[in-house]
Amino acid sequence: MANLGSPARTLRGLLRELRYMNAATGRPYRDTAAYRYLVKAFRAHRVTSEKLCRAQHELHFQAATYLCLLRSVREHVALHQEFHSKGERSVEESAGLVGLKLPHQPGGKGWEP
């Protein structure tokens, strides 16, 4: 099995994503059913004195997978909002979007304004 890090770190990551999701509603994340479920599940599957606690490892793997999903969805939404087409863009805006600058054309004799 791949190294997942500590369960506490995974729980903190899940709670951070839960805060991000509830920031839009203005409601405290600790009042949600998801928070209560996560804390209850992690407390129920603490490391025991057994050498191999399969249920604890399965929960940790599922939690890490779900954390990856939540982060990916949040980052996807942020990228979609930034780069989604907002109608017709000028050439300068399109070039700036990918980090380029248009060449400056000097004015003077023979150049059109």
N, C-alpha and C positions, 0 to 999 in steps of 0.2 A: 504494500500500500504506500502511496506517496506520502511524503512528509506534509502534514497539514498545519503544523504549528500548534500552539497551545489552544485548548478549548476556550480559555478565557479571552484570548485574542479574537477568536471567531465570534464569540458572544458579543464582545465590544463592537466589532465590525457590524454585526447584525443590528445592534441597537443604534448605531450611528446611522445606518441606512433607514431605520425606522424613524429616527428624528428628521431626516431629510424628507421623508414622505409626509410626515405630519406637520412640517413647517408651513405648508400651504394652508392647512386648515386652521392653524393657530391653537389647536387642541394639544395639551401635553401628551407626549407619547407614552408616558407611564400609565395613562388611563385607558389604553387600548387593550383589547383582548389579545392581540398579537404579542405585546410586551409580556403580559401575564403568562401566556403559553410558553414563550421562549425561556423565561426565567424558571418556570416550573419544570420544563423538560430538561434544562441543563442541571438543575439541582437534583432531579431524579436520577440522572445518569452520571453522577460524579464517579471519579476513579475509586475503585474499591481495592481491597487487599488482594484480589485475584491477580494472577499473572497476566491473563488476557481477558479483558472485559469487552466482549464482542459488541454488546448493545451500546456501550459508550462510544466505541469506535465507529459504529454505524451511524449513530446520531451525529457525531462530529463530522463525518464525511458528508452526510446530508446537509448539515448546517453550513459547511464550507461551500458546497455546491450552490445552495440557495443564496448565500452571500455573494458569490460570483455572479449569479443571475441578477440580483438586485443592483449591484454596482454597474453591471453592463447595461442594464435598462436605463439607469439614471444617466450614464455617460452617453448613451445613444440619444436620449431625448435632448441632452444639452447640445450635442453635435448637430442634431436635426434642426433645432431652433436656430443655431448659428448659421448653418449653411443652406437651409431650405430656401428655395426660390421665393423671393418677395416681389415678384414681378420683374420687369426688365431692369437690369443694372447697366450702368454706364461702363465703358471700357476701362476707365480708371478704377472703378470699384471692383470690377472683376479681377483686374491685375493685382490690386491690393489684397484681395481675398486670398490669393495664393502666394503673396509675399514678393510680388514683382512691382517695378515702377516703369512707367512708360518713358521713352526717351523724350527729352526736352527739345523741341524744335525752335531754333533761334529765329527771331523775327528779323526782318531786314529786306533788302532789295531782292526780288525774285521769289519771296515766300508769300504764300497766301495767308491771310489773317485767320 
